[in-house]
Amino acid sequence: MKNKKIYIIRLAVMAVLLTLTFVLGSGADKAKAAEGIQLNVDEVAIAKDGVFRLRVYNVPDGGKVDFKSTDTSVAFVDKRGYITGISNGECFVTVTVQVGGDAVGFERCRVTVGPAAISIKLTKSEIVLGVGMKKTLKTIISPLNTVEKPVYYSVDKTVASVTSIGRIRAKGVGETSVFAFLMNGETAECKVYVLDEEDYKKYTATGTLVGIIEGYSESDDEKITDENTEKDEKDDTVEDEGDESEEKQKDTSKESSKETVKGETKEASKEQVKEVAVTGTETK
């Protein structure tokens, strides 16, 4: 009888240990699955009727992503993460990642919906840079209280690329155009001339591209103000140090217009970028 009780106690202890092992192991698996789950943005401002794509990275295999708006009268989100601005205000879009029916990750994004932009201008219609230099385009957007941000696009990224904040990077000798698009289809253009070191020195010494760029006339010089003084170049260096982390965060894949999400790779053409500007959808 005594041996039977001992046997029963041993079985009970083993059952408890197995249960604990399963529970702890399951919790560890969930914690591991949740590691690295993140959104492309923590907060976003979009115009009324504008659309923004909220993306989730590092979703575990077999994971299911659920999007939900805390106030659908301000912003609506569909099952693919497309957020649409409904009316001015603020809310959150919550993101729950589930594996096997269990929640393994939770994130949220603050959404602010405000007035759309009506018009856009660039303070410079043309700029001259040396290879390796950087310059941030400055915009004049109305109305002043708009929350809309322009979408930038470079026609030839081998000459100059542009980030989501309008930061131009001179990459190779040549000329190209950088456009800024609004959701309503309004655009602004900046002509970018990229020179090698020798020609850039000539330009800074003479203040003209005549004799440097074939077919360039003196009348064209009237379009270009002195955008590239030594002070400007020093200011750029300071800005590079200050906004490096911001550029890395926002432009990991925008510069090449490529993105990989859960094994899917997409490339944005110029036409797609124009469409994005019209819809307000993010392109990365």
Backbone hydrogen bonds, N-H to C=O, Kabsch-Sander energy under -0.5 kcal/mol:
donor,donor_aa,acceptor,acceptor_aa,energy
5,K,1,M,-1.9
6,I,2,K,-2.1
7,Y,3,N,-2.3
8,I,4,K,-2.2
9,I,5,K,-2.5
10,R,6,I,-2.4
11,L,7,Y,-2.2
12,A,8,I,-2.2
13,V,9,I,-2.4
14,M,10,R,-2.4
15,A,11,L,-2.2
16,V,12,A,-2.2
17,L,13,V,-2.5
18,L,14,M,-2.5
19,T,15,A,-2.2
20,L,16,V,-2.6
21,T,17,L,-2.6
22,F,18,L,-2.3
23,V,19,T,-2.7
24,L,20,L,-3.1
25,G,21,T,-2.4
26,S,22,F,-2.6
27,G,23,V,-2.3
28,A,24,L,-2.4
29,D,25,G,-2.3
30,K,26,S,-2.2
31,A,27,G,-2.5
32,K,28,A,-2.5
33,A,29,D,-2.4
34,A,30,K,-1.9
35,E,31,A,-0.9
35,E,32,K,-0.6
37,I,34,A,-1.6
38,Q,57,Y,-1.3
40,N,55,R,-1.5
44,V,110,R,-2.6
46,I,112,T,-2.6
48,K,114,G,-1.8
49,D,85,G,-2.7
50,G,47,A,-2.4
51,V,279,T,-1.2
52,F,83,I,-2.4
54,L,52,F,-0.7
54,L,81,G,-3.0
55,R,53,R,-0.5
57,Y,38,Q,-3.3
63,G,60,P,-2.3
64,K,98,Q,-3.0
66,D,96,T,-2.7
68,K,94,T,-1.9
70,T,92,F,-2.9
74,V,71,D,-1.6
75,A,71,D,-2.2
76,F,84,T,-2.2
78,D,82,Y,-1.7
81,G,78,D,-1.7
83,I,52,F,-3.7
83,I,81,G,-0.6
84,T,76,F,-3.2
85,G,50,G,-2.4
86,I,74,V,-3.1
87,S,74,V,-1.4
89,G,113,V,-2.1
91,C,111,V,-2.3
93,V,109,C,-2.6
94,T,68,K,-3.1
94,T,92,F,-0.6
95,V,107,E,-3.4
96,T,66,D,-2.4
97,V,105,G,-2.7
98,Q,64,K,-3.0
98,Q,96,T,-0.5
99,V,102,D,-2.8
102,D,99,V,-1.6
104,V,97,V,-3.1
105,G,97,V,-1.4
107,E,95,V,-2.6
109,C,93,V,-2.3
110,R,42,D,-2.4
111,V,91,C,-3.2
112,T,44,V,-2.5
113,V,89,G,-2.9
114,G,46,I,-1.9
118,I,142,S,-3.7
119,S,142,S,-1.6
121,K,140,I,-1.5
123,T,138,K,-2.5
127,I,191,K,-2.5
129,L,193,Y,-2.9
131,V,195,L,-2.0
132,G,170,A,-2.4
133,M,130,G,-2.5
135,K,168,I,-2.0
137,L,135,K,-0.5
137,L,166,G,-3.0
140,I,121,K,-2.9
141,I,139,T,-0.5
142,S,119,S,-1.9
146,T,143,P,-1.6
147,V,115,P,-1.8
148,E,115,P,-0.7
151,V,181,F,-2.1
152,Y,150,P,-0.5
153,Y,179,F,-2.2
155,V,177,S,-2.5
159,V,156,D,-1.2
160,A,156,D,-2.2
161,S,169,R,-1.9
163,T,167,R,-1.7
166,G,163,T,-1.8
168,I,135,K,-3.6
168,I,166,G,-0.7
169,R,161,S,-2.5
170,A,133,M,-2.7
170,A,168,I,-0.5
171,K,159,V,-2.9
171,K,169,R,-0.6
172,G,159,V,-1.7
174,G,194,V,-2.1
176,T,192,V,-2.2
178,V,190,C,-2.6
179,F,153,Y,-3.0
180,A,188,A,-2.5
181,F,151,V,-2.9
182,L,186,E,-2.3
185,G,182,L,-1.7
188,A,180,A,-1.6
190,C,178,V,-2.3
191,K,125,S,-3.3
192,V,176,T,-3.2
193,Y,127,I,-2.5
193,Y,191,K,-0.5
194,V,174,G,-3.1
194,V,192,V,-0.5
195,L,129,L,-2.7
195,L,193,Y,-0.5
200,Y,196,D,-2.5
201,K,197,E,-1.8
202,K,198,E,-1.8
203,Y,199,D,-2.4
204,T,200,Y,-2.6
205,A,201,K,-1.7
206,T,202,K,-2.3
207,G,203,Y,-3.5
211,G,213,I,-0.5
212,I,209,L,-2.2
213,I,209,L,-2.5
214,E,212,I,-0.6
216,Y,213,I,-2.1
220,D,217,S,-0.9
221,D,217,S,-0.7
221,D,218,E,-0.8
222,E,219,S,-0.9
223,K,220,D,-1.6
224,I,221,D,-1.0
225,T,223,K,-0.6
227,E,225,T,-2.3
233,E,229,T,-2.1
234,K,230,E,-2.1
235,D,231,K,-2.8
236,D,232,D,-2.4
237,T,233,E,-1.7
238,V,234,K,-2.0
239,E,235,D,-2.5
240,D,236,D,-2.8
241,E,237,T,-1.7
242,G,238,V,-1.7
243,D,239,E,-2.8
244,E,240,D,-0.7
247,E,243,D,-2.6
248,K,244,E,-2.3
249,Q,245,S,-2.2
250,K,246,E,-2.4
251,D,247,E,-2.6
255,E,251,D,-0.9
257,S,254,K,-0.9
258,K,253,S,-1.8
259,E,266,K,-1.3
261,V,259,E,-0.5
261,V,264,E,-2.3
264,E,261,V,-1.7
265,T,263,G,-0.5
266,K,259,E,-1.8
268,A,257,S,-2.0
269,S,267,E,-0.5
273,V,269,S,-2.1
274,K,270,K,-2.2
275,E,271,E,-2.1
276,V,272,Q,-2.4
277,A,273,V,-2.2
278,V,274,K,-1.6
279,T,275,E,-2.2
280,G,276,V,-2.8
281,T,276,V,-0.6
